[in-house]
Amino acid sequence: MKLKDRVAIVTGAARGLGRAFSLALAKEGAKIMAVDIADFSDTIKEIESLGGTAKGLRVDVSSEKDTLKMAEETIGAFGRIDILVNNAAIIYNLVRKPFYEIDPDLWDKVMTVNVKGPWLCTKAVFPHMKAQKKGKIVNLSSETFFTGSNGFVHYVASKGGVVGLTRALAVELGPHNITINAIAPGFTDTEASRSIADVTKYDISRTPLNRLQQPKDLLGALIFLASDDSDFITGQVLLVDGGRVMH
């Protein structure tokens, strides 16, 4: 097990990629704090059924008060914080609209959760990782940062913000032996994707591996960036999209 006795916080852990990430980390031996505003009980039960250890906490990642509580509760439960996965984001049920028709309030909400959220969560865990003299932070960006996506300017811009956040924080966190990197998934078959599109009609002809991406395709990258194997990698964006974008 690459992560035996490590402690990981996963935001947006109730379903989709967040649940898959939580399970993958637990299978590698990590103790999980599953964070979400939705019901995370199924994630906890599934981890426990595998013999893992997990607790859950209802947290709004856009609230500094909530994120500070998240860090404090994790320390109280497990005594340390080794890994933070900033997965929580607004994408469920977003409707494609021209940029000039997007409601400014929705724009602000997307930015607040998708960019401010990872910043606040990182800020909350930083003192604990600094004291330990080591930490691993993994942010979730998106392939759309590289390609754009018609009708989702708010989401794409927010995921570009995650890339900028990752790079800037890498400079500040590096001296404390804390690495921060981002994974940029392609269009993946999750509940969130199904809420915005018919996944069966996704065009895979531009994907060299010629199939629709599944949550399991991201797990190797996550474990790599959360483990000691990536100790000298920081500020990077790892595209995991079947080769659809190459850079």
C-alpha positions, 0 to 999 in steps of 0.5 A, a space after each residue: 500500500 502506497 498510502 498506509 496510515 496517511 490521512 486524506 481529505 477529499 472534497 466533493 466526496 459524495 458521488 462521481 469522481 470524489 467517491 471514486 477518489 476516496 475509495 482509491 485512496 482508501 484501498 491504498 491504505 489512507 484514512 479518509 475525511 469525506 467532505 461534501 454538502 451532499 449526503 456522503 454516507 454511501 461513500 463512508 459505507 463503501 470504504 468501511 465495507 472494504 475494511 478502510 477507515 473514513 469519516 465524513 463532514 458537511 462542508 461548503 468549500 466556499 466558506 472559510 469557516 467551514 474549511 477551517 472546521 474541516 481541517 480541525 475536525 480531520 486533525 481531531 479525528 486522525 491527528 494529521 493531514 497528509 493529502 488534500 484532494 480539491 475535487 468539489 466543483 459546480 458542474 451538475 446541471 449546468 446548461 450550455 449558454 452563449 457567454 452573453 446569456 450567462 447570469 452574473 450570479 451564476 458566474 460568481 457562484 461557479 468561480 466561488 466554488 471552483 476557484 475560491 474553494 480550493 484556495 480556502 481548503 489549501 489555506 486551511 490545511 497549510 499550517 498542519 502540513 507545514 508543521 509535518 514538513 510534508 504534504 500532497 495537494 491535488 487539484 482538479 482542472 479540466 481538459 476544457 482549459 486546453 480546448 475551450 467548450 462552447 457554452 461553458 465559459 464560466 466553467 472553463 474559466 474556473 478550471 483555468 483559474 485552478 491551473 493558475 492557482 496550482 502554479 502560484 501555490 507551488 511556488 509558495 508551498 515548495 519551501 515547506 515540502 508541500 507539493 501541489 499539482 492538478 489533474 485535467 480529466 477529459 469528458 468522463 462518464 459520471 453523474 455530473 457529465 450525465 446531468 449536462 449531456 448524453 454520454 452515449 453520444 460523445 464523439 470519441 473519434 478524436 480520442 486516440 484510445 477510442 473510448 469514453 473515459 471512466 472514473 477508474 482511468 483517473 485513479 492511477 494519476 491521483 495515487 501517483 500525485 498523492 504518494 511519495 513517487 511524485 515527491 519532486 513534482 509540483 506545479 504541474 497539470 497532468 492531462 488524463 484524457 486518452 490522448 485527446 489533447 497533447 502538450 
